[in-house]
Amino acid sequence: MAALDLPVFELSEAIRKGEIAAREVAESALAKIAEQSNLNAFLHVSEASVLGAADELDARRKRGEALGPLAGVPIAIKDALCTTDAPTTCASRILTRRGADGKPGNAAAGWRPPYDATAVARLRRAGALLVGKTNMDEFAMGSSGENSAFGPARNPVDPTRTPGGSSSGSAVAVAAGMALGSLGSDTGGSIRQPAAFCGVVGIKPSYGRVSRYGLVAFASSLDQIGPFARDVRSAAHVLAAIAGPDERDSTAATTPVGNYAAACERDVKPLRIGVPEEYFAEGLDPEIAEQIRGVLAKLEREGCSIRPVKLPHTRYGVATYYIVATAEASSNLARFDGVRFGLRIEPERGSLTTMYGATRNAGFGAEVKRRILLGTYVLSAGYYDAYYKKAQQARTLIRRDFDAAFRDVDVIACPTSPTPAFRLGEKVDDPLAMYLADVYTLPASLAGIAGMSLPCGFTAARADRPRLPVGLQLLAPAFGEETLLTAAAGVERLCRS
């Protein structure tokens, strides 16, 4: 079996034993990325640094030094995470330097951070090979990857369709075999939804489980960093490497990190699994409902207790999220005012211009500007109480719904997305339809609980679409990642049997 076909834990073990050279793995990953450049998964490929890191790993192994748990594993990084050896652009023109012709440059000309994000630094310490920075919706705002200033990433299952967003490139990199794992960020579903569309595993940890230090902020009370991988145990290994407290992030929890690998081996039978009726209502693709119910039937036959639960305030999730998230975005993106990232006067253009990008109006894309304007509006005098305060009250009710449900069940199972991957361009002119693509992932983000998506089957091939992956979403209480992984690994075994 080729190195890139191995699970994360098997590849790292083979490299530690000297059965496979890290240099061989790095060269294979770089070749795979080059072969599939049409998918536009990467904004920057770190060829020199990844080959150098691989050679250093091989040299350390030959010297008999201990290697980390992710030694030699190629991992891609969403371009919203700061990296010292690669540009960080958030797929935005505003963070790319102008060229000699006065036009905004490409991603390779982007801002170079002076530090690594904590999650990135922990991957390096674990021995991972960081192969490059992946495409995304600009500043993580979107559900399809189409808001990238450098063109959308494409779904490897069907390149005419979206891979989901905002962590589009990170999902594509794993699904297409360019990397064995990747990091994304999830604010309202931006890991789980692309995982579902591309047929891979994606984990949104509990809020505070992974440090947000070095993640360019979208909505600070919602953003979470998490992994993609092809299987549950591989995702668990990556999560274990990045989880834990961080003195540089006051929101990072001090709750001990569990044994995620061991959790994947536990018996699924004792688990009580809740099924919310609100997630099986109008708008859900019948084939997705059928696939999810089929998995639930298998779990019941396996000995799990399947119980109905109610999450009555789910219907307020979309409205609540788009008030809270845009309000926080309008505050976070105010830093791109030319002060922190440099400002110069260009009399010939009659404008103030940031060093990275054009004027703010020209530098930000349409979706980012839309959300800044909406967020500024809901925070403005006369509207704060009517919108933002009410949204925070609704958020509390959504959180209480989950608290009540988890008193009776261990895990909640539901669809990740109401539809399979839709065509590129299909919803780009209808922002509301695009926002509704995240209707099943938003409530968990608002509640701060643990969630993940894993593949559980395919839709049938039809005249208007091929077989497309279906994602099952599992949700667990805050810091219940071990229970979540036990359930997910059990589902994975049943789906593969």
C-alpha positions as CSV (number, residue, x, y, z in Angstrom):
1,M,0.0,0.0,0.0
2,A,1.3,3.5,-0.9
3,A,2.3,5.7,2.0
4,L,-0.5,8.3,1.2
5,D,-3.1,5.5,1.4
6,L,-2.2,4.6,5.0
7,P,-4.1,6.0,8.0
8,V,-2.3,8.7,10.0
9,F,-1.3,6.5,12.9
10,E,0.0,3.7,10.6
11,L,2.1,6.0,8.5
12,S,3.7,7.8,11.5
13,E,4.5,4.4,13.1
14,A,6.1,3.2,9.8
15,I,8.2,6.3,9.7
16,R,9.3,6.0,13.3
17,K,10.3,2.3,12.6
18,G,12.2,3.4,9.5
19,E,10.0,1.3,7.2
20,I,9.2,4.5,5.1
21,A,11.3,7.6,4.7
22,A,9.7,10.9,5.5
23,R,11.4,12.4,2.4
24,E,9.5,9.8,0.2
25,V,6.2,10.8,1.8
26,A,6.9,14.5,1.3
27,E,7.7,14.0,-2.3
28,S,4.6,11.9,-2.9
29,A,2.4,14.5,-1.3
30,L,3.9,17.4,-3.3
31,A,3.5,15.3,-6.5
32,K,-0.1,14.6,-5.7
33,I,-0.8,18.3,-5.1
34,A,0.8,19.3,-8.4
35,E,-1.1,16.6,-10.3
36,Q,-4.5,17.9,-9.0
37,S,-3.9,21.6,-9.2
38,N,-7.2,21.8,-11.1
39,L,-9.0,21.4,-7.8
40,N,-7.5,24.7,-6.6
41,A,-7.2,23.3,-3.0
42,F,-4.0,25.1,-2.2
43,L,-3.1,28.8,-2.2
44,H,0.5,28.2,-1.3
45,V,2.6,25.0,-1.3
46,S,5.5,24.9,1.1
47,E,7.8,22.7,-1.1
48,A,11.2,23.8,0.3
49,S,10.2,23.8,4.0
50,V,8.3,20.5,3.8
51,L,11.3,18.8,2.1
52,G,13.6,20.3,4.7
53,A,11.4,19.1,7.5
54,A,11.3,15.6,6.1
55,D,15.0,15.4,5.7
56,E,15.4,16.5,9.3
57,L,13.0,13.8,10.5
58,D,14.9,11.1,8.6
59,A,18.2,12.4,10.1
60,R,16.8,12.4,13.6
61,R,15.5,8.8,13.2
62,K,18.9,7.6,12.0
63,R,20.4,9.2,15.1
64,G,18.1,7.2,17.2
65,E,16.1,10.2,18.4
66,A,12.4,9.8,19.4
67,L,10.0,11.2,16.9
68,G,6.6,12.7,17.6
69,P,3.1,11.0,17.2
70,L,2.6,12.6,13.8
71,A,6.1,12.1,12.4
72,G,6.1,12.4,8.7
73,V,2.4,12.8,8.3
74,P,1.5,15.4,5.5
75,I,-1.0,17.9,6.9
76,A,-2.5,20.9,5.1
77,I,-3.4,24.2,6.9
78,K,-6.3,26.5,6.3
79,D,-5.1,29.9,5.2
80,A,-6.7,31.5,8.2
81,L,-4.0,30.1,10.5
82,C,-0.8,32.0,11.0
83,T,2.4,30.3,9.7
84,T,5.9,31.6,9.8
85,D,7.1,29.8,6.7
86,A,4.1,30.5,4.4
87,P,1.8,33.5,3.6
88,T,-1.4,33.9,5.4
89,T,-4.0,35.7,3.3
90,C,-7.4,34.4,4.5
91,A,-8.1,34.1,0.7
92,S,-8.5,37.9,0.6
93,R,-6.9,40.5,-1.6
94,I,-6.7,42.8,1.4
95,L,-3.8,40.7,2.7
96,T,-1.9,40.4,-0.5
97,R,0.7,43.0,-1.5
98,R,0.3,45.1,-4.6
99,G,2.4,44.2,-7.6
100,A,4.5,46.6,-9.6
101,D,1.5,47.3,-11.8
102,G,-0.5,48.5,-8.8
103,K,-2.8,45.5,-8.9
104,P,-3.3,43.3,-5.8
105,G,-1.0,40.3,-6.0
106,N,-1.6,36.6,-5.7
107,A,-1.6,34.5,-2.5
108,A,2.2,34.0,-2.7
109,A,2.6,37.7,-2.2
110,G,0.5,37.6,1.0
111,W,1.2,38.7,4.5
112,R,3.9,36.7,6.3
113,P,3.1,36.3,10.0
114,P,6.0,36.5,12.5
115,Y,4.6,33.6,14.6
116,D,2.9,30.3,14.2
117,A,-0.7,29.7,15.5
118,T,-0.6,27.4,18.5
119,A,-2.3,24.6,16.6
120,V,0.3,24.9,13.9
121,A,3.2,25.0,16.4
122,R,1.8,21.8,18.1
123,L,1.7,20.0,14.7
124,R,5.3,20.9,14.1
125,R,6.3,19.6,17.5
126,A,4.4,16.4,16.8
127,G,6.5,15.9,13.6
128,A,3.9,16.6,11.0
129,L,4.9,17.8,7.5
130,L,3.0,21.0,6.8
131,V,2.6,20.8,3.0
132,G,0.9,24.2,2.4
133,K,-2.0,26.6,3.0
134,T,-5.4,25.8,1.7
135,N,-8.1,27.7,-0.1
136,M,-11.2,29.0,1.8
137,D,-14.0,31.5,1.7
138,E,-12.6,34.9,2.4
139,F,-12.1,35.4,6.1
140,A,-14.0,32.2,6.6
141,M,-17.3,33.8,5.5
142,G,-19.2,31.4,3.3
143,S,-20.6,27.9,2.8
144,S,-19.3,26.9,-0.6
145,G,-15.7,28.2,-1.1
146,E,-16.9,30.5,-3.8
147,N,-16.0,33.7,-1.8
148,S,-12.3,33.1,-2.2
149,A,-10.5,35.9,-4.0
150,F,-8.4,33.3,-5.8
151,G,-11.3,31.2,-7.2
152,P,-13.2,28.3,-5.6
153,A,-11.8,25.0,-4.7
154,R,-13.5,22.1,-6.5
155,N,-15.0,18.9,-5.1
156,P,-12.9,15.9,-6.1
157,V,-16.1,13.8,-6.2
158,D,-17.5,16.1,-8.9
159,P,-15.4,19.2,-9.9
160,T,-18.5,21.0,-11.0
161,R,-19.8,21.0,-7.4
162,T,-18.8,22.9,-4.3
163,P,-16.7,21.1,-1.7
164,G,-18.5,23.2,0.9
165,G,-17.1,26.0,3.0
166,S,-15.5,27.9,4.4
167,S,-12.7,25.2,4.9
168,S,-13.1,24.1,1.3
169,G,-9.4,23.5,0.4
170,S,-8.7,21.6,3.6
171,A,-11.5,19.2,2.9
172,V,-10.5,18.8,-0.7
173,A,-6.8,18.2,0.2
174,V,-7.8,15.2,2.3
175,A,-10.5,13.8,0.1
176,A,-8.2,13.9,-3.0
177,G,-5.3,12.3,-1.1
178,M,-3.0,15.3,-1.2
179,A,-2.6,15.2,2.6
180,L,-3.6,12.6,5.2
181,G,-5.0,15.3,7.5
182,S,-5.7,19.0,7.5
183,L,-6.8,21.8,9.8
184,G,-9.9,23.9,9.2
185,S,-11.9,26.3,11.3
186,D,-15.5,26.0,12.2
187,T,-17.6,29.0,13.1
188,G,-21.1,27.7,12.0
189,G,-20.3,24.5,10.2
190,S,-17.2,25.3,8.2
191,I,-15.5,22.0,9.0
192,R,-18.5,19.7,9.3
193,Q,-20.3,20.8,6.1
194,P,-17.3,20.5,3.7
195,A,-16.5,17.1,5.4
196,A,-20.0,16.0,4.5
197,F,-19.8,17.3,0.9
198,C,-16.4,15.7,0.3
199,G,-16.9,12.4,2.1
200,V,-14.3,12.8,4.8
201,V,-14.3,13.1,8.6
202,G,-14.3,16.6,10.1
203,I,-14.3,17.5,13.8
204,K,-15.5,20.7,15.4
205,P,-14.2,20.5,19.0
206,S,-15.9,22.0,22.0
207,Y,-15.4,25.7,22.3
208,G,-12.1,26.2,24.2
209,R,-10.8,22.7,23.5
210,V,-8.2,23.9,21.0
211,S,-6.4,27.3,21.3
212,R,-7.5,29.9,18.9
213,Y,-4.2,31.8,19.2
214,G,-3.0,32.6,15.7
215,L,-6.4,32.0,14.0
216,V,-7.5,35.1,12.1
217,A,-10.8,35.9,13.8
218,F,-14.2,35.8,12.2
219,A,-16.5,35.5,15.2
220,S,-14.5,35.1,18.4
221,S,-17.2,33.4,20.5
222,L,-17.8,30.8,17.8
223,D,-14.6,30.1,16.0
224,Q,-12.9,26.7,16.6
225,I,-10.0,24.9,15.0
226,G,-10.4,21.3,14.2
227,P,-9.1,18.4,12.0
228,F,-10.1,16.7,8.7
229,A,-9.0,13.1,8.0
230,R,-10.1,10.1,6.0
231,D,-11.1,8.0,9.0
232,V,-12.2,8.7,12.6
233,R,-9.1,7.4,14.4
234,S,-6.8,9.5,12.2
235,A,-8.8,12.6,13.0
236,A,-8.6,11.7,16.7
237,H,-4.8,11.5,16.4
238,V,-4.6,15.0,14.9
239,L,-7.0,16.4,17.4
240,A,-5.0,15.0,20.3
241,A,-1.9,16.8,19.0
242,I,-3.5,20.2,18.9
243,A,-5.9,20.1,21.9
244,G,-5.2,21.5,25.4
245,P,-4.8,24.7,27.3
246,D,-2.7,27.6,26.1
247,E,-1.6,30.6,28.2
248,R,-1.8,32.8,25.1
249,D,-5.5,32.2,24.7
250,S,-7.7,33.1,27.7
251,T,-10.6,31.2,26.2
252,A,-8.7,27.9,25.9
253,A,-10.0,25.5,28.5
254,T,-7.9,23.8,31.2
255,T,-10.1,20.7,31.1
256,P,-7.8,17.7,30.7
257,V,-7.5,16.2,27.2
258,G,-8.8,12.7,27.1
259,N,-7.3,9.6,25.4
260,Y,-8.9,10.1,22.0
261,A,-7.2,7.1,20.4
262,A,-8.5,4.7,23.1
263,A,-12.0,6.2,22.8
264,C,-12.1,5.0,19.2
265,E,-11.7,1.4,20.4
266,R,-14.5,1.4,22.9
267,D,-17.7,-0.4,22.5
268,V,-20.5,1.6,21.0
269,K,-23.3,-0.5,22.5
270,P,-23.9,1.3,25.9
271,L,-24.5,4.6,24.2
272,R,-27.9,6.4,24.2
273,I,-28.3,8.2,20.9
274,G,-30.8,11.0,20.5
275,V,-32.6,11.8,17.3
276,P,-34.0,15.3,17.0
277,E,-37.2,15.6,15.1
278,E,-36.4,19.2,14.1
279,Y,-33.5,18.0,12.0
280,F,-35.7,15.7,9.9
281,A,-38.3,18.3,8.8
282,E,-39.2,19.9,5.4
283,G,-36.2,20.8,3.3
284,L,-34.1,17.6,4.0
285,D,-33.2,15.6,0.9
286,P,-35.1,12.3,1.1
287,E,-32.0,10.3,0.2
288,I,-30.0,11.9,3.0
289,A,-32.8,11.1,5.5
290,E,-32.9,7.5,4.3
291,Q,-29.1,7.1,4.7
292,I,-29.2,8.6,8.2
293,R,-32.1,6.4,9.3
294,G,-30.4,3.4,7.9
295,V,-27.3,4.1,10.1
296,L,-29.6,4.6,13.2
297,A,-31.2,1.2,12.5
298,K,-27.8,-0.5,12.4
299,L,-26.8,1.2,15.7
300,E,-30.1,0.0,17.3
301,R,-29.4,-3.6,16.1
302,E,-25.9,-3.2,17.5
303,G,-27.4,-2.6,21.0
304,C,-27.5,1.2,21.2
305,S,-30.6,2.9,22.6
306,I,-32.2,5.2,20.0
307,R,-34.3,7.9,21.6
308,P,-36.2,10.9,20.3
309,V,-35.1,14.3,21.6
310,K,-36.5,17.8,21.2
311,L,-34.5,20.8,20.3
312,P,-37.4,23.3,19.9
313,H,-35.3,26.5,19.5
314,T,-33.5,25.0,16.5
315,R,-35.7,27.1,14.2
316,Y,-34.0,30.3,15.6
317,G,-30.5,29.0,14.8
318,V,-29.9,30.6,11.4
319,A,-31.2,34.1,12.5
320,T,-29.4,34.0,15.8
321,Y,-26.1,32.9,14.2
322,Y,-26.2,35.6,11.5
323,I,-26.7,38.3,14.0
324,V,-24.1,37.2,16.5
325,A,-21.5,36.2,13.9
326,T,-21.8,39.3,11.8
327,A,-21.7,41.5,14.9
328,E,-18.5,40.0,16.0
329,A,-17.1,40.0,12.4
330,S,-17.7,43.7,12.1
331,S,-15.6,44.3,15.2
332,N,-12.9,41.8,14.3
333,L,-12.4,43.1,10.8
334,A,-12.1,46.7,11.9
335,R,-8.4,45.9,12.5
336,F,-7.9,46.0,8.8
337,D,-8.1,49.7,8.8
338,G,-4.6,50.4,7.5
339,V,-3.1,51.1,10.9
340,R,-2.0,47.6,11.9
341,F,-1.2,46.4,8.4
342,G,0.3,49.7,7.1
343,L,-1.3,52.6,5.3
344,R,-0.1,54.7,2.4
345,I,-1.6,57.7,0.5
346,E,-1.9,57.3,-3.2
347,P,-2.8,60.8,-4.6
348,E,-3.0,59.4,-8.2
349,R,-5.8,57.2,-7.0
350,G,-7.3,59.7,-4.6
351,S,-7.4,57.1,-1.9
352,L,-5.9,55.7,1.3
353,T,-4.6,52.2,0.5
354,T,-3.6,49.4,2.8
355,M,-0.2,47.9,2.1
356,Y,-1.9,44.5,1.6
357,G,-4.6,44.9,-1.0
358,A,-6.4,47.9,-2.5
359,T,-8.6,50.3,-0.6
360,R,-10.7,48.4,2.0
361,N,-13.7,48.7,-0.3
362,A,-11.9,47.1,-3.1
363,G,-9.8,44.7,-0.9
364,F,-12.8,43.0,0.7
365,G,-15.1,40.7,-1.3
366,A,-18.9,41.1,-1.5
367,E,-19.7,38.6,1.2
368,V,-17.3,40.1,3.7
369,K,-18.7,43.6,3.1
370,R,-22.2,42.3,3.4
371,R,-21.5,40.7,6.8
372,I,-19.6,43.8,8.0
373,L,-22.5,46.0,7.1
374,L,-25.1,43.7,8.7
375,G,-23.0,43.4,11.9
376,T,-22.5,47.1,12.1
377,Y,-26.2,47.6,11.7
378,V,-27.3,45.2,14.5
379,L,-24.8,46.8,16.9
380,S,-25.8,50.4,16.1
381,A,-27.7,52.6,18.5
382,G,-31.4,51.9,18.5
383,Y,-31.0,48.4,17.1
384,Y,-28.7,46.7,19.6
385,D,-31.5,45.7,22.0
386,A,-33.8,44.7,19.2
387,Y,-31.4,42.4,17.4
388,Y,-28.1,41.6,19.2
389,K,-29.5,41.4,22.7
390,K,-32.4,39.2,21.5
391,A,-30.0,37.0,19.5
392,Q,-27.9,36.4,22.7
393,Q,-31.1,35.5,24.5
394,A,-32.1,33.0,21.8
395,R,-28.5,31.6,21.9
396,T,-29.0,30.8,25.6
397,L,-32.3,29.0,24.8
398,I,-30.5,26.9,22.1
399,R,-27.8,26.0,24.6
400,R,-30.4,25.0,27.2
401,D,-32.1,22.7,24.6
402,F,-28.9,20.8,24.2
403,D,-28.3,20.7,28.0
404,A,-31.8,19.2,28.5
405,A,-31.3,16.7,25.7
406,F,-27.9,15.5,27.0
407,R,-29.5,14.6,30.4
408,D,-31.2,11.8,28.6
409,V,-28.8,10.8,25.8
410,D,-25.0,10.6,25.3
411,V,-24.8,11.6,21.7
412,I,-27.2,13.3,19.2
413,A,-27.3,12.0,15.6
414,C,-28.6,14.0,12.7
415,P,-27.8,15.0,9.1
416,T,-24.9,17.4,8.6
417,S,-26.4,19.2,5.6
418,P,-30.0,19.2,4.2
419,T,-28.6,18.5,0.7
420,P,-25.6,16.9,-0.9
421,A,-23.0,19.1,-2.6
422,F,-24.7,21.6,-4.9
423,R,-23.3,23.0,-8.1
424,L,-20.8,25.8,-8.1
425,G,-22.8,29.0,-8.9
426,E,-26.1,27.4,-7.9
427,K,-26.7,29.6,-4.9
428,V,-24.2,32.4,-5.3
429,D,-26.8,35.0,-6.1
430,D,-29.1,33.9,-3.3
431,P,-27.4,34.6,0.1
432,L,-30.3,33.4,2.1
433,A,-30.3,30.0,0.3
434,M,-26.6,29.8,0.9
435,Y,-27.0,30.6,4.6
436,L,-29.6,27.8,5.0
437,A,-27.0,25.3,3.8
438,D,-25.7,25.4,7.4
439,V,-29.1,25.1,9.1
440,Y,-28.1,21.8,10.8
441,T,-24.6,22.8,11.9
442,L,-25.3,26.3,13.4
443,P,-27.0,25.4,16.6
444,A,-24.1,23.3,17.9
445,S,-21.7,26.2,17.2
446,L,-24.0,28.6,19.1
447,A,-24.1,26.1,22.1
448,G,-20.3,25.6,22.1
449,I,-20.6,21.8,22.1
450,A,-18.5,19.1,20.4
451,G,-19.6,18.0,16.9
452,M,-18.3,16.1,13.9
453,S,-19.4,14.9,10.5
454,L,-18.4,11.5,9.1
455,P,-19.4,9.8,5.8
456,C,-22.2,7.3,6.0
457,G,-23.1,6.5,2.4
458,F,-24.0,8.1,-0.9
459,T,-27.0,9.3,-2.8
460,A,-28.0,7.3,-5.8
461,A,-26.7,8.4,-9.2
462,R,-29.3,10.4,-11.2
463,A,-29.4,12.1,-14.6
464,D,-28.7,15.4,-13.0
465,R,-26.0,14.3,-10.5
466,P,-23.6,11.5,-9.8
467,R,-23.4,9.6,-6.5
468,L,-22.6,12.1,-3.8
469,P,-21.4,11.6,-0.2
470,V,-23.8,11.9,2.7
471,G,-22.6,13.1,6.0
472,L,-23.9,12.0,9.4
473,Q,-23.5,14.6,12.1
474,L,-22.8,13.5,15.7
475,L,-23.0,16.0,18.6
476,A,-21.9,15.5,22.2
477,P,-21.8,17.8,25.3
478,A,-19.0,20.3,25.8
479,F,-15.7,18.5,26.3
480,G,-17.4,15.2,25.4
481,E,-14.9,14.5,22.6
482,E,-14.2,11.0,23.9
483,T,-17.8,9.9,23.8
484,L,-18.2,11.6,20.4
485,L,-15.2,9.6,19.0
486,T,-16.5,6.3,20.5
487,A,-19.8,6.8,18.7
488,A,-18.2,7.9,15.4
489,A,-15.8,5.0,15.3
490,G,-18.7,2.6,16.0
491,V,-20.7,4.2,13.1
492,E,-17.6,3.9,10.9
493,R,-17.2,0.2,11.6
494,L,-20.9,-0.4,10.9
495,C,-20.8,1.5,7.6
496,R,-17.8,-0.3,6.4
497,S,-19.0,-3.8,7.4
